[in-house]
Amino acid sequence: MEPPRRVSRAALLATLVLGASCATAPVAVEARADGTKHLRCKTSLPDCLDEAERLCQGRHYVVLRAVDEHDHRGGPELNLDVRTSEAIVRCGPAIAWPPGQDPMAMAPETAAPAPPAPAPPPPPVARVCVPGVTQPCTGSAGCSGGQACLTDASGFGPCDCGGEATSKGRP
């Protein structure tokens, strides 16, 4: 008699995960107002499109959008590839598409439009000087004084001749 085989934890976990994924509904279908069908599948994209074939009852169909996701889970001893996919399809007539109808034309989106992008910030003021730095100046009456750079660095303040309120302004 052959001794019983030992099952690794990795093989056991893989069996449990695969069993759990088969127990849940593999496809969720949303029928949209524009006549398309949005399939969300817990399978690979080819299997998901098999469901589109069933939904369209063997008629022509166009895949408008599709994505096939691979999510690799597990450590070095257990590498699970969890597959999910989505497809938006439009079922067509049982015979060829009618003349003048483009099966690849997409219906306008039913979602609300994206909000407008915020206005760009105003351009920074050009720095003429370093705030707080002073320099000598000559007032309007010819007096000698000093003036300080403004806090926004856009230029120098009025020329201060020590009590006289005259100014020469920016250099």
C-alpha positions as CSV (number, residue, x, y, z in Angstrom):
1,M,0.0,0.0,0.0
2,E,1.3,3.4,-1.0
3,P,1.8,6.0,1.9
4,P,-0.5,9.0,1.8
5,R,0.9,12.0,-0.1
6,R,1.5,15.2,1.7
7,V,-0.1,18.3,0.3
8,S,1.8,21.5,0.5
9,R,0.3,24.6,2.1
10,A,0.7,26.4,-1.2
11,A,-1.3,23.8,-3.1
12,L,-4.0,23.7,-0.5
13,L,-4.3,27.5,-0.5
14,A,-4.5,27.6,-4.3
15,T,-7.3,25.0,-4.2
16,L,-9.2,27.0,-1.6
17,V,-8.8,30.3,-3.6
18,L,-9.9,28.7,-6.8
19,G,-12.8,27.0,-5.2
20,A,-13.9,30.3,-3.6
21,S,-13.7,32.2,-6.9
22,C,-15.8,29.6,-8.6
23,A,-18.5,29.9,-5.9
24,T,-19.2,33.6,-6.6
25,A,-21.0,35.0,-9.6
26,P,-18.4,35.4,-12.4
27,V,-20.2,38.1,-14.4
28,A,-22.2,41.2,-13.4
29,V,-24.1,42.8,-16.3
30,E,-25.3,46.4,-16.4
31,A,-27.7,47.3,-19.3
32,R,-27.1,51.0,-20.0
33,A,-29.6,53.6,-21.3
34,D,-27.6,53.9,-24.6
35,G,-28.2,50.3,-25.4
36,T,-24.7,49.0,-24.5
37,K,-24.0,46.4,-21.9
38,H,-21.2,46.8,-19.3
39,L,-19.9,43.4,-18.2
40,R,-17.8,43.1,-15.1
41,C,-16.2,39.7,-15.0
42,K,-14.2,37.7,-12.4
43,T,-12.6,35.9,-15.3
44,S,-10.2,36.6,-18.2
45,L,-11.3,38.9,-21.0
46,P,-11.8,36.0,-23.5
47,D,-14.2,34.3,-21.0
48,C,-15.9,37.6,-20.4
49,L,-16.5,38.0,-24.2
50,D,-18.0,34.5,-24.3
51,E,-20.6,36.0,-21.9
52,A,-21.1,38.9,-24.4
53,E,-21.7,36.3,-27.1
54,R,-24.4,34.7,-24.9
55,L,-26.0,38.1,-24.0
56,C,-26.2,39.1,-27.7
57,Q,-27.7,35.7,-28.5
58,G,-25.3,34.9,-31.2
59,R,-25.8,38.2,-33.1
60,H,-23.0,40.6,-34.1
61,Y,-21.6,42.6,-31.3
62,V,-19.0,45.4,-31.1
63,V,-16.6,45.7,-28.2
64,L,-16.4,49.4,-27.5
65,R,-14.0,49.2,-24.5
66,A,-12.3,46.3,-22.7
67,V,-9.7,45.7,-20.1
68,D,-8.1,42.5,-18.8
69,E,-6.5,42.7,-15.4
70,H,-3.9,40.3,-13.9
71,D,-3.4,40.6,-10.1
72,H,-0.4,38.5,-9.0
73,R,-0.8,37.5,-5.4
74,G,1.1,35.3,-3.1
75,G,4.7,34.9,-2.1
76,P,7.6,33.1,-3.8
77,E,6.1,29.6,-3.1
78,L,2.6,30.6,-4.2
79,N,2.0,32.9,-7.2
80,L,-1.7,33.3,-7.9
81,D,-2.8,35.1,-11.0
82,V,-6.2,36.5,-10.1
83,R,-8.0,37.6,-13.4
84,T,-10.7,40.1,-13.7
85,S,-12.0,41.9,-16.8
86,E,-14.5,44.4,-18.0
87,A,-16.1,45.0,-21.4
88,I,-18.6,47.4,-22.8
89,V,-20.4,45.9,-25.8
90,R,-23.1,46.8,-28.2
91,C,-25.2,44.0,-29.6
92,G,-26.1,44.3,-33.3
93,P,-28.7,42.9,-35.6
94,A,-29.0,39.2,-36.5
95,I,-27.8,40.1,-40.0
96,A,-25.2,42.6,-41.2
97,W,-25.2,46.1,-39.8
98,P,-27.6,48.4,-41.7
99,P,-26.1,50.6,-44.4
100,G,-24.9,53.9,-43.1
101,Q,-24.7,52.7,-39.5
102,D,-21.2,52.7,-38.0
103,P,-21.1,49.9,-35.5
104,M,-17.8,51.4,-34.1
105,A,-19.4,54.8,-33.4
106,M,-19.7,55.4,-29.7
107,A,-22.7,56.9,-28.0
108,P,-22.1,60.0,-26.0
109,E,-21.2,59.3,-22.4
110,T,-24.1,59.5,-20.0
111,A,-21.9,60.5,-17.1
112,A,-21.8,64.2,-16.0
113,P,-19.1,66.3,-17.7
114,A,-15.8,66.8,-15.8
115,P,-15.6,70.1,-13.9
116,P,-13.5,72.7,-15.7
117,A,-9.9,72.9,-14.7
118,P,-9.1,75.6,-12.2
119,A,-7.7,78.9,-13.5
120,P,-3.9,79.0,-13.5
121,P,-2.4,81.1,-10.7
122,P,-1.3,84.6,-11.6
123,P,2.3,84.9,-12.8
124,P,4.7,85.9,-10.0
125,V,5.7,89.5,-9.7
126,A,9.2,90.1,-11.1
127,R,11.7,90.6,-8.3
128,V,13.4,94.0,-8.7
129,C,15.0,93.9,-5.3
130,V,15.3,91.9,-2.1
131,P,12.7,92.9,0.5
132,G,14.1,95.0,3.4
133,V,17.3,96.0,1.5
134,T,18.0,99.7,1.5
135,Q,19.8,102.0,-1.0
136,P,20.8,105.6,-1.1
137,C,18.6,108.0,-3.0
138,T,18.1,111.7,-3.9
139,G,14.8,113.2,-3.0
140,S,12.8,115.5,-5.2
141,A,14.3,118.6,-3.5
142,G,17.8,117.3,-4.0
143,C,18.2,115.9,-0.5
144,S,20.1,112.8,0.3
145,G,18.2,109.9,1.8
146,G,17.4,106.3,1.7
147,Q,14.7,103.9,0.4
148,A,13.8,100.3,1.2
149,C,12.7,97.5,-1.0
150,L,9.0,96.8,-0.8
151,T,7.8,93.5,0.8
152,D,6.6,92.1,-2.5
153,A,10.1,92.9,-4.1
154,S,8.4,94.8,-6.9
155,G,10.5,97.9,-6.4
156,F,11.8,100.5,-3.8
157,G,9.6,102.6,-1.6
158,P,9.7,106.5,-1.5
159,C,13.0,108.2,-0.8
160,D,13.1,109.2,2.9
161,C,15.3,112.2,3.5
162,G,14.8,112.2,7.3
163,G,11.5,114.0,8.0
164,E,10.9,115.4,4.5
165,A,8.0,113.6,2.8
166,T,9.3,113.8,-0.7
167,S,10.0,110.9,-2.9
168,K,11.7,110.0,-6.1
169,G,9.9,106.6,-6.4
170,R,11.5,103.7,-8.1
171,P,15.1,104.0,-9.3
